[in-house]
Amino acid sequence: MADITEQASYTSGDTDIATVSDSGVITAVSAGETEITVSYEDETATVSVTVGEPEPELQGISTDPSEVNLTEGETENVTVTADYEGDED
């Protein structure tokens, strides 16, 4: 077997989803599915590519309640809420 990565040719089926460089580096562009076609001499092969939605970015956290005053022996539950990018208040 021989590594022909640098000699092969690459084509993306949908560059809106993923692109591929001349050296075979696949870059995700947007969510979806596509195929990369690899060619060398008279042979071809395909790589199935699935690009998922990015994870939302954490903007912060908050607690409820934000302040607790207790006496010995008392308990209080605290709820922690995460605020992600794109969340509506």
C-alpha positions as a printed Julia matrix, in Angstrom:
89×3 Matrix{Float64}:
   0.0    0.0     0.0
   1.13   3.54   -0.72
  -0.05   6.84    0.76
  -1.36   8.87   -2.19
  -3.15  11.54   -0.15
  -1.14  14.38   -1.71
  -1.51  13.04   -5.27
  -5.27  12.42   -5.18
  -7.92  14.91   -6.34
 -10.82  15.92   -4.1
 -14.28  17.29   -4.86
 -17.09  18.22   -2.47
 -20.62  17.33   -3.5
 -21.97  20.42   -1.71
 -19.58  23.2    -0.75
 -22.34  24.86    1.29
 -21.97  21.94    3.74
 -18.28  21.03    3.53
 -15.25  21.99    1.5
 -12.13  19.97    0.84
  -8.63  21.26    0.13
  -6.26  20.0    -2.54
  -4.48  18.05    0.21
  -7.68  16.37    1.48
  -8.47  18.52    4.52
 -12.25  18.62    4.99
 -13.74  21.78    6.51
 -17.29  21.87    7.9
 -19.29  24.88    6.65
 -22.89  24.33    7.76
 -25.15  21.55    9.01
 -26.1   18.84    6.54
 -24.77  15.84    4.66
 -22.59  15.59    1.57
 -19.94  13.38    0.0
 -16.33  14.05   -0.85
 -15.22  12.3    -4.02
 -11.57  11.26   -4.15
  -9.96  10.46   -7.5
  -6.58   9.0    -8.41
  -5.71   7.78  -11.88
  -8.83   5.83  -13.02
 -10.13   5.07   -9.52
 -12.6    6.94   -7.3
 -13.78   6.62   -3.72
 -16.21   8.61   -1.59
 -16.2    9.89    1.95
 -19.61  10.51    3.54
 -19.59  13.74    5.55
 -22.16  14.74    8.16
 -21.91  18.21    9.67
 -23.9   18.8    12.86
 -25.25  21.99   14.36
 -22.73  23.72   16.61
 -23.24  23.54   20.35
 -24.7   26.81   21.68
 -22.22  28.96   23.58
 -22.72  29.21   27.34
 -23.33  32.87   28.26
 -23.6   32.43   32.02
 -25.36  30.72   34.9
 -27.72  31.93   37.6
 -29.08  30.55   40.85
 -32.54  30.69   42.36
 -32.6   31.88   45.01
 -29.56  34.13   44.66
 -29.27  34.6    48.41
 -30.19  32.33   51.34
 -30.39  33.09   55.07
 -30.65  29.97   57.22
 -30.53  29.05   60.86
 -28.87  25.9    62.15
 -30.61  22.75   60.92
 -32.57  24.45   58.1
 -32.13  23.45   54.47
 -32.83  25.19   51.19
 -32.78  23.85   47.62
 -30.92  25.89   45.04
 -31.71  25.66   41.32
 -28.93  26.5    38.86
 -29.92  27.63   35.35
 -27.63  27.89   32.31
 -28.09  30.74   29.82
 -27.03  29.78   26.28
 -26.51  31.97   23.23
 -29.81  32.33   21.37
 -32.0   31.56   24.41
 -35.05  33.78   24.79
 -35.69  35.22   28.24
